[in-house]
Structure formats: C-alpha cells, structure tokens
C-alpha cells in the first residue's frame, strides 16, 4: 500500500526532473515510469495523458514557488528589499542546481513556454495563468514602493510585468550560457526599470541567503 500511495508523487518528481533536463517533447511515458520506478499502468491510473501530467507538474512546481514568493514578497521588509530578496533567492536556487547537476536548469515555466506555447493550448493557458499570478504578486510590492515614493513608475502593473520579464530573461541567459553570473545584473536592472535608487547600496545584490 505504501508503494502505491507515493506512486503519483514519484511520477511527478521524475517528470519534472526529466523535463528540466531534456524538455517535454522528447520524453515518453515509459521513460518517465522507469525513472519513477513505477509500472506503466500506474501512470495511466493517475494521468490520462502526458499532457495531463505536464499540467500537474506545472501546478506542483507553481505551488512550491508560490509559497516561496509569498513568504518573501508579502513579508515585513520594505518593498524594494523584498524584491531584492526574491532575486537573491532565485540566484541561489540556480547556483544550487548548477552545483548539483553541472548545468543551469533555468526556469521550468520559461523552458516550457519556449517549447510548448505554440503546440498545446492547455499548457499555454496554464503558463499564462502562472505568469499573471507572478505579476500580481510583484505588482503589490511595486504599488507599495510607489506609494512610499521609492519608485517613479507611472503604471505599477506594467512595471511589475517588466520586472517579471527581466527576471525570466536573465534566468534564460544564465541557462543559455550555463553561467549564473548572468544573474548578477538582476537587481541593478530592476532598480533601473522602476526608476529607483539602490537602498543599502553597499549591500551586494548577489549575496546568498543560505
């Protein structure tokens, strides 16, 4: 019974790891099941298709990321400090991934957007929802910073969208060049986008939180 009870979680974990390493299209159900250590019948007990599995992987990954973003962006620190902490944690995660497997894995959402957005409508829509949720969270912080006179943006929503796009783009470059130093510019670029001066300018943006 114990083996059956964790089969779904093992399939999700194996699928996410394989998608991060090789992408979605090249994967087959048999390979996912082999990596998860479950029979093929278990896959179809939990998922009707590989697409349904991909959607579940997205949801599980977003649930974990949301918890982290929520902890940081809705914390007690000043608004711009919260954004800086988000970037620092992103850098730390990408560096940890590179140390673990030898390559920068990038962002699962960004990787699948590039690979699948023009192929699978359900995945495209789910990715849109996730990115819009990210923008929602960043917009709250930008609006607070704007109210406090820390930034000079005219439109908090569009500024938040630019911040998320910049974060996603820098992670993409880090993956492309397999070099996490591409993430060093995150904080300075964010400040420029928001028209803000660096609070605690002597604090290095790339410092690790762990």
N, C-alpha and C positions, 0 to 999 in steps of 0.2 A: 504493500500500500504506500509505503514511504517513497518508493521509486516512482510510482505513478503520480503522486501528489506534487513532485517537483519537476515533472517532465516538461510542463509548459514553460516554466521559468528557465530551464536548461536550453530549450529550443530558442527562446527569446535572447538569452545571453549569447549563445553560439551564433545566431543570425546577426546580431548587432556586431559582434567581433568580425565576422566574415564580411559583412557589408562594409565596415570601416576599412578593412584590408584590401578588398577586391572589387567592391561595388555590388550592386544588386543584380544586374542583368546576367552576369556570368555565373551566378550561383544556381545550383539545382537543389531540389528538396532532399535528394539522397545525401548530398554533401553536408547539408545543414544537420540532418539527422545523425550522420556519422560523427560530426563534431560535437553534437549534443549528447551522444551516447544513448539514443532512443531509437526504437524501430520506426519505420516509415508510417506504420499505422497510427502511431501516437501523434505524428504531425497532423494527419487528417482528422484525428479526433478533436484537436483543438482549433485547427485552421482549415478553412475551405480551400484556400489557395495561397500561393506565395505572396500575392498582393496583400491579402488579409494579414499575413504575417508581417509584412513590411509596415503596414499601418500600426500594428500592435507594437512593433519595435519603436516606431516614431513616438507613439503615445507614452511608452515606458521611459524612453530617453528624455522626453519633454518633462515628464513628471519629476524625474531626478533633477533636471536642470532648473525647472521652475522653483523647486524647493531651495536651491542654492541662490538663484536670482532674488527670490522673495526675501530670504534671510538678509542679503546684502542691501538690496535696493529699498527695502522697507524697514531698514534698521534705524538706529538712533543717531548715526553720524550725520554731519552736514551733507547736503545734497551732492555737491561735487566730490566729496570724499567717498560717498557711496559708489559713484560711477568709477572712481579710481580703483576702489577695492574690487569691483566687478572685473575690470581689465586685468588687475594683478592675478586674480584667481583664474581667469582664462589663460593667462600666460603660464601659470604654474601647472595647470592641467595639461596643456600642450607639451610642456617640457617633461612632465612625468610620463606622458605617453611615448615621447621620443626615447626616453631612457629605457622604457620597458620593452619596446619592440624595434627600436632603431630608426624609425621614421616618424615624422609628424603626421598624425592621422587627420588633422583638420576638424571640421565641424560636420557631424553626421547630416544635419539638416542642409547645410550648404552643398555637401557632396551629392546628396540625393536630388537636390534642386537642379544641379547641373546635369545629372544623369537622367532623371525621370520626369521632369516637369512637362516635357512635351510628349510623353509617352503614356502616362497613366493619370487620368483625370482625378481619381480619388486621392492619389498620393500628392498630386499638385495642390489640390484643395486643402489637404491636411497641413502641408508645409506652409501654405499661405496663412492658415489659422495660427500656426505656431509663431511665425514671424510677426504677425499682427499682435499677438499676445506679448511678444518681446517688446515691440514698440510701445504698447500700452504701459508696460512697467517702466520703461525708460522715460516715457512722456511724463509720468507722475513726478519723477525726480527733476526733470528739466523744468517743469512748471514751478516746482518749489524753488529751484535755483533762480528762476526768472523773477518770482515774487520777492525773493530776498535780494535782488539786484546783483546776483553773482554772474549772470549771463545776459547777453544783449540780443537774443534771438527774437524775431517777430512772431514766429509760429512754433509753439512748443511741440506740436505733433510732427511737423516736417523736420524739425531739428532732431527729434528723437529717432525718426526714420533714418536720418543721415548718420547718426551715431551708431545705430544697429548695422547699417550697411557698411560703415567704416570698420566696425569690429569684424563683421563677416568677411570683408575683403582682405583685411590684414591676416586673418587666420588662413584664408585661401592662399595668400602669398607664402605664408610660413610652410604650408603643405607643399606647394609647388616647388619651392627652393629647398625643402627639407631643412629649414633653418628658423629656429624660434626667435632669432634676433630680429626677424621681420616684425615681431610684435612689439618691439621696443618703442615704436612710434605711436602706439595706441593712445596714450594719454595726451601727448602733445597735440596730436591730430584732433582729439575730442575737444580740447580746450579751444583750438582754432575754429572748429565748427560752431562752437557755442559762443564765441566771442568773449572768452573768459580768461582771466589771469590765473596762473597756477597757484592754488592755495598751498602753503607749506612748500614753496618751490625747491627747497633744499632736499625734500624727500624724493628719492628716486622712484619713478613710476614702476620700474621693473622689479622692485623688491618682492621677495616671495612671502606669502602669508603663512607658509608652513615651515 
